[in-house]
Amino acid sequence: MSGRCPCSSGDTFDACCEPYLRGDADAPTAEKLMRSRFTAFAFGDVAYLRKSWHPKTVPTALDIDPNQRWYRLDILDSDAGGLFDETGTVRFEARYKHPDGAGTMSEMSRFVRVDGRWLYLDGVVSP
């Protein structure tokens, strides 16, 4: 797929999140993992979401509403989460459309590196 990546990076999907979702590469930073997880939500890729979630905090069930279309991600801030860090945070807003209306989800997400791989630990959703 050569269209724009759903994560709003401006890159094409095959040059952005596709290698992570396919398992060909690991996201090198917390922000890139956040972007790939947004893309996984946009595509309904529950397997990738579970794989990229820390095993101590991953939910037993993860249901994605097939009628909810995630269409835009804005990274508002990040702290650490780089190539040489072990932890990081990413604050973002994600926009969606649903038959019941449109909305925005805002979260401060925490990430940790485990065995060289970034994983989503948890997040605090803003009202």
Backbone as numpy.savetxt, mean C-alpha at the origin, in Angstrom:
# Nx Ny Nz CAx CAy CAz Cx Cy Cz
1.05 -4.93 -18.51 0.19 -3.74 -18.51 1.09 -2.52 -18.51
0.89 -1.62 -19.45 1.76 -0.46 -19.55 1.05 0.84 -19.19
-0.19 0.78 -18.71 -0.89 1.99 -18.30 -0.32 2.53 -17.00
-0.77 3.70 -16.62 -0.30 4.34 -15.38 -0.62 3.47 -14.18
0.29 3.47 -13.22 0.10 2.69 -12.00 -0.99 3.32 -11.15
-1.86 2.51 -10.55 -2.91 3.04 -9.70 -2.40 3.85 -8.49
-1.13 3.66 -8.09 -0.62 4.30 -6.88 -0.34 5.79 -7.05
-0.61 6.33 -8.22 -0.45 7.78 -8.49 1.00 8.24 -8.51
1.93 7.33 -8.73 3.35 7.72 -8.80 3.67 8.46 -10.09
2.87 8.24 -11.12 3.14 8.81 -12.43 3.86 7.83 -13.34
4.37 6.74 -12.78 5.05 5.71 -13.56 4.03 4.73 -14.14
4.47 3.95 -15.10 3.61 2.88 -15.61 3.58 1.75 -14.58
2.52 0.97 -14.62 2.35 -0.13 -13.67 3.52 -1.10 -13.74
3.95 -1.45 -14.96 5.04 -2.44 -15.08 6.37 -1.91 -14.57
6.56 -0.59 -14.52 7.80 0.00 -14.01 7.66 0.42 -12.54
6.50 0.22 -11.97 6.25 0.70 -10.61 5.90 -0.46 -9.68
4.64 -0.75 -9.49 4.20 -1.72 -8.48 4.11 -3.16 -8.97
4.04 -3.37 -10.28 3.86 -4.73 -10.79 4.92 -5.71 -10.29
6.22 -5.37 -10.29 7.21 -6.36 -9.81 6.98 -6.78 -8.36
6.47 -5.89 -7.53 6.21 -6.22 -6.13 4.99 -7.14 -6.01
3.91 -6.79 -6.73 2.71 -7.60 -6.66 2.94 -8.99 -7.25
3.78 -9.10 -8.26 4.08 -10.41 -8.87 5.05 -11.23 -8.05
5.73 -10.59 -7.09 6.71 -11.30 -6.27 8.09 -11.36 -6.90
8.32 -10.55 -7.94 9.61 -10.52 -8.61 10.64 -9.69 -7.85
10.17 -8.80 -6.97 11.05 -7.93 -6.19 10.33 -7.54 -4.91
11.13 -7.10 -3.93 10.57 -6.56 -2.69 10.66 -5.05 -2.74
9.66 -4.38 -2.20 9.68 -2.92 -2.16 10.89 -2.45 -1.36
11.71 -1.56 -1.91 12.94 -1.16 -1.24 12.75 -0.12 -0.13
11.59 0.52 -0.08 11.32 1.53 0.94 9.91 1.35 1.47
9.66 1.96 2.62 8.32 1.91 3.21 7.30 2.59 2.28
7.68 3.71 1.68 6.75 4.40 0.79 6.40 3.54 -0.42
7.38 2.88 -1.00 7.09 2.02 -2.15 6.20 0.84 -1.74
6.39 0.34 -0.52 5.49 -0.72 -0.04 4.08 -0.16 0.13
3.97 1.07 0.67 2.65 1.69 0.82 1.99 1.83 -0.55
2.73 2.29 -1.52 2.16 2.45 -2.86 1.72 1.10 -3.44
2.54 0.08 -3.24 2.18 -1.24 -3.79 0.96 -1.81 -3.08
0.82 -1.52 -1.79 -0.37 -1.99 -1.06 -1.62 -1.27 -1.54
-1.52 0.03 -1.83 -2.65 0.74 -2.40 -3.05 0.10 -3.73
-2.05 -0.18 -4.55 -2.32 -0.82 -5.85 -2.99 -2.18 -5.65
-2.55 -2.92 -4.64 -3.17 -4.22 -4.34 -4.63 -4.03 -3.94
-4.93 -2.99 -3.16 -6.33 -2.70 -2.82 -7.10 -2.36 -4.09
-6.50 -1.57 -4.97 -7.18 -1.17 -6.21 -7.50 -2.38 -7.08
-6.62 -3.38 -7.07 -6.82 -4.59 -7.89 -7.53 -5.71 -7.14
-7.74 -5.54 -5.82 -8.36 -6.60 -5.04 -7.42 -7.77 -4.78
-6.13 -7.51 -4.71 -5.11 -8.54 -4.54 -4.89 -8.85 -3.05
-5.78 -9.64 -2.48 -5.73 -9.97 -1.05 -4.46 -10.75 -0.71
-4.02 -11.61 -1.60 -2.80 -12.41 -1.33 -1.60 -11.50 -1.11
-1.43 -10.47 -1.93 -0.30 -9.56 -1.76 -0.45 -8.76 -0.47
-1.65 -8.31 -0.18 -1.86 -7.55 1.05 -1.47 -8.38 2.27
-1.87 -9.62 2.30 -1.52 -10.50 3.43 -0.01 -10.75 3.48
0.60 -10.97 2.32 2.04 -11.24 2.26 2.86 -10.03 2.73
2.36 -8.82 2.49 3.10 -7.61 2.84 2.74 -7.08 4.23
1.95 -7.82 4.98 1.49 -7.44 6.32 2.32 -8.20 7.35
2.71 -7.54 8.41 3.49 -8.20 9.47 2.68 -9.37 10.04
3.31 -10.55 10.22 2.55 -11.72 10.69 1.91 -11.55 12.07
2.42 -10.65 12.89 1.82 -10.45 14.21 0.57 -9.58 14.18
0.36 -8.84 13.08 -0.79 -7.93 13.03 -1.73 -8.20 11.86
-1.40 -9.15 11.00 -2.26 -9.43 9.85 -3.60 -9.99 10.36
-4.71 -9.47 9.84 -6.02 -9.98 10.28 -6.27 -11.39 9.76
-7.08 -12.13 10.48 -7.39 -13.49 10.05 -8.26 -13.48 8.78
-9.10 -12.47 8.65 -9.93 -12.33 7.46 -9.73 -10.94 6.88
-9.64 -10.87 5.58 -9.47 -9.59 4.89 -10.42 -9.57 3.71
-11.49 -8.83 3.88 -12.50 -8.74 2.83 -12.40 -7.38 2.15
-12.36 -7.40 0.84 -12.31 -6.17 0.05 -13.65 -6.03 -0.66
-14.26 -4.86 -0.52 -15.54 -4.59 -1.16 -15.31 -4.46 -2.67
-15.87 -5.37 -3.46 -15.63 -5.31 -4.91 -16.28 -4.09 -5.57
-17.19 -3.43 -4.87 -17.85 -2.25 -5.42 -17.11 -0.95 -5.10
-16.06 -1.05 -4.28 -15.29 0.13 -3.90 -14.08 0.23 -4.82
-13.98 1.35 -5.55 -12.88 1.54 -6.51 -11.91 2.59 -5.97
-10.70 2.12 -5.63 -9.63 3.01 -5.15 -8.97 3.63 -6.37
-8.91 4.96 -6.44 -8.42 5.58 -7.67 -7.32 6.62 -7.48
-7.00 7.01 -6.24 -5.95 8.03 -6.07 -5.30 7.88 -4.71
-3.97 7.98 -4.71 -3.19 7.94 -3.48 -2.33 9.19 -3.41
-2.40 9.89 -2.28 -1.55 11.04 -2.03 -0.70 10.75 -0.80
0.62 10.74 -0.97 1.53 10.59 0.15 1.71 11.99 0.74
1.33 12.15 2.00 1.38 13.46 2.64 2.68 13.70 3.39
3.25 12.63 3.95 4.45 12.77 4.75 5.04 11.38 4.97
6.33 11.33 5.21 6.96 10.06 5.58 8.14 10.37 6.49
8.47 9.40 7.31 9.59 9.53 8.22 10.36 8.21 8.20
11.65 8.29 7.94 12.52 7.11 7.82 11.94 6.20 6.74
12.08 4.89 6.91 11.55 3.95 5.91 12.40 3.84 4.66
13.64 4.30 4.74 14.52 4.28 3.57 15.32 2.99 3.46
16.27 3.03 2.57 17.07 1.85 2.26 17.87 1.33 3.45
18.24 2.20 4.38 19.08 1.78 5.51 18.35 1.83 6.84
17.03 2.02 6.82 16.23 2.10 8.04 15.61 0.75 8.37
15.22 0.60 9.62 14.52 -0.61 10.07 13.05 -0.35 10.33
12.67 0.92 10.49 11.28 1.30 10.70 10.98 2.54 9.86
9.71 2.80 9.67 9.31 4.00 8.95 7.82 4.23 9.07
7.42 5.45 8.81 6.00 5.79 8.79 5.68 6.51 7.49
4.46 6.33 7.03 3.97 7.01 5.84 2.55 7.49 6.15
2.33 8.79 5.98 0.98 9.36 6.15 0.42 9.60 4.76
-0.80 9.12 4.53 -1.38 9.20 3.19 -2.88 9.46 3.24
-3.39 9.84 2.08 -4.83 9.91 1.83 -5.11 9.06 0.60
-6.11 8.22 0.71 -6.52 7.38 -0.41 -7.97 7.71 -0.75
-8.22 7.91 -2.01 -9.58 8.28 -2.45 -10.23 7.08 -3.15
-11.54 6.98 -2.92 -12.29 5.88 -3.51 -13.66 6.34 -3.95
-14.24 5.54 -4.84 -15.62 5.73 -5.28 -16.36 4.44 -4.98
-17.60 4.59 -4.61 -18.47 3.47 -4.27 -19.86 3.82 -4.77
-20.70 2.85 -5.09 -22.06 3.18 -5.51 -22.80 4.06 -4.49
-22.40 3.97 -3.23 -23.04 4.79 -2.19 -22.44 6.19 -2.10
-21.36 6.47 -2.84 -20.72 7.78 -2.82 -19.20 7.66 -2.81
-18.55 8.80 -2.84 -17.09 8.85 -2.84 -16.59 9.16 -1.44
-15.31 8.87 -1.20 -14.76 9.15 0.11 -13.24 9.19 0.10
-12.71 9.55 1.25 -11.27 9.60 1.46 -10.93 8.88 2.74
-9.88 8.10 2.69 -9.37 7.43 3.88 -7.99 8.01 4.16
-7.76 8.47 5.39 -6.46 9.02 5.79 -5.88 8.13 6.88
-4.59 7.83 6.75 -3.95 6.95 7.73 -2.49 7.31 7.91
-1.99 7.10 9.12 -0.56 7.13 9.42 -0.17 5.67 9.59
0.58 5.14 8.64 0.95 3.73 8.63 2.36 3.55 9.18
2.56 2.45 9.92 3.88 2.10 10.42 4.38 0.86 9.69
5.66 0.90 9.37 6.29 -0.19 8.64 7.56 -0.63 9.38
7.88 -1.91 9.26 9.11 -2.44 9.84 9.79 -3.32 8.79
11.11 -3.39 8.91 11.86 -4.27 8.02 12.13 -5.57 8.78
11.76 -6.69 8.19 11.97 -8.01 8.79 12.73 -8.86 7.77
13.89 -9.34 8.16 14.72 -10.14 7.26 14.94 -9.45 5.92
15.15 -8.14 5.96 15.44 -7.37 4.75 14.22 -6.93 3.96
13.02 -7.34 4.37 11.78 -7.00 3.66 10.94 -6.03 4.46
10.44 -4.98 3.79 9.50 -4.06 4.45 8.15 -4.74 4.59
7.54 -4.56 5.77 6.19 -5.07 6.03 5.36 -3.98 6.67
4.07 -3.99 6.36 3.11 -3.10 7.01 2.85 -3.64 8.41
3.05 -2.79 9.43 2.82 -3.21 10.80 1.40 -2.86 11.22
1.07 -1.59 11.19 -0.28 -1.15 11.57 -0.43 0.31 11.18
-1.60 0.84 11.45 -1.85 2.24 11.11 -2.96 2.83 11.97
-2.93 4.14 12.03 -3.97 4.88 12.74 -4.75 5.66 11.70
-6.02 5.34 11.58 -6.89 6.00 10.62 -7.39 7.30 11.22
-7.28 8.39 10.44 -7.77 9.68 10.88 -9.25 9.80 10.55
-9.99 10.46 11.41 -11.43 10.62 11.12 -11.68 11.50 9.92
